[in-house]
Amino acid sequence: MVRQKTGYKQAKIMETEQGRIWFTYFDILENPDPGKPDPLKIEALSSSGVIVWKDGIYEDNFSGEADE
C-alpha cells in the first residue's frame, strides 16, 4: 500500500528474473506541507491486513520495519 496525506493506492507486485518489483500511480502527487517531510508512506500488509513492514516518515518519526 502506498499512502499520501489524503489517500492511498494498492501497489501492483510483479515477479521478474531479478526479483519482485512493485509500482502504483496517483493522478495527483501531493506535495509536503512547508517544512514537513515527503507525505508518501509505503506499507506491506499480511493477508489479514496487519502491517508487517513500513517505510516513510510517520507521526511517531518511525521509519523502517514494523514490530511483528
Secondary structure per residue as TSV (DSSP state, phi and psi in degrees):
chain	resnum	aa	ss	phi	psi
A	1	M	-	360.0	135.5
A	2	V	E	-115.4	123.8
A	3	R	E	-112.1	143.7
A	4	Q	-	-113.6	-174.0
A	5	K	S	-60.3	-40.6
A	6	T	S	-117.8	8.4
A	7	G	-	-168.5	178.7
A	8	Y	E	-150.3	161.2
A	9	K	E	-137.7	143.9
A	10	Q	-	-79.4	134.1
A	11	A	-	-81.7	150.7
A	12	K	E	-91.9	128.0
A	13	I	E	-108.7	130.4
A	14	M	E	-127.5	142.6
A	15	E	E	-90.6	134.3
A	16	T	E	-129.7	174.2
A	17	E	T	-63.3	-26.5
A	18	Q	T	-89.2	-5.0
A	19	G	E	125.1	-164.8
A	20	R	E	-83.8	144.8
A	21	I	E	-130.9	159.0
A	22	W	E	-138.3	155.5
A	23	F	E	-157.4	160.3
A	24	T	-	-156.3	174.6
A	25	Y	-	-141.8	152.6
A	26	F	-	-121.6	141.4
A	27	D	S	-63.9	-36.7
A	28	I	S	-131.7	127.0
A	29	L	-	-92.0	117.4
A	30	E	-	-74.1	139.3
A	31	N	-	-85.0	151.7
A	32	P	-	-69.4	155.8
A	33	D	-	-66.3	151.6
A	34	P	T	-53.3	128.6
A	35	G	T	78.4	5.1
A	36	K	-	-109.4	158.1
A	37	P	-	-73.0	169.1
A	38	D	-	-52.3	134.0
A	39	P	-	-78.1	-5.6
A	40	L	-	-74.6	136.0
A	41	K	E	-132.5	143.4
A	42	I	E	-118.7	130.5
A	43	E	E	-131.9	133.8
A	44	A	E	-102.5	127.2
A	45	L	E	-111.1	144.5
A	46	S	-	-73.6	173.1
A	47	S	T	-62.6	-21.3
A	48	S	T	-94.0	4.1
A	49	G	S	90.0	8.0
A	50	V	-	-83.8	135.0
A	51	I	E	-70.3	119.6
A	52	V	E	-105.6	-12.6
A	53	W	E	-160.6	142.8
A	54	K	E	-150.2	154.7
A	55	D	E	-144.8	143.4
A	56	G	S	131.6	178.3
A	57	I	-	-100.3	116.0
A	58	Y	-	-104.1	166.7
A	59	E	T	-55.9	-32.0
A	60	D	T	-85.6	12.4
A	61	N	-	63.2	14.6
A	62	F	-	-76.4	135.0
A	63	S	-	-145.0	118.1
A	64	G	B	133.8	-153.1
A	65	E	-	-72.2	139.5
A	66	A	-	-82.2	157.8
A	67	D	-	-69.0	145.5
A	68	E	-	-98.7	360.0
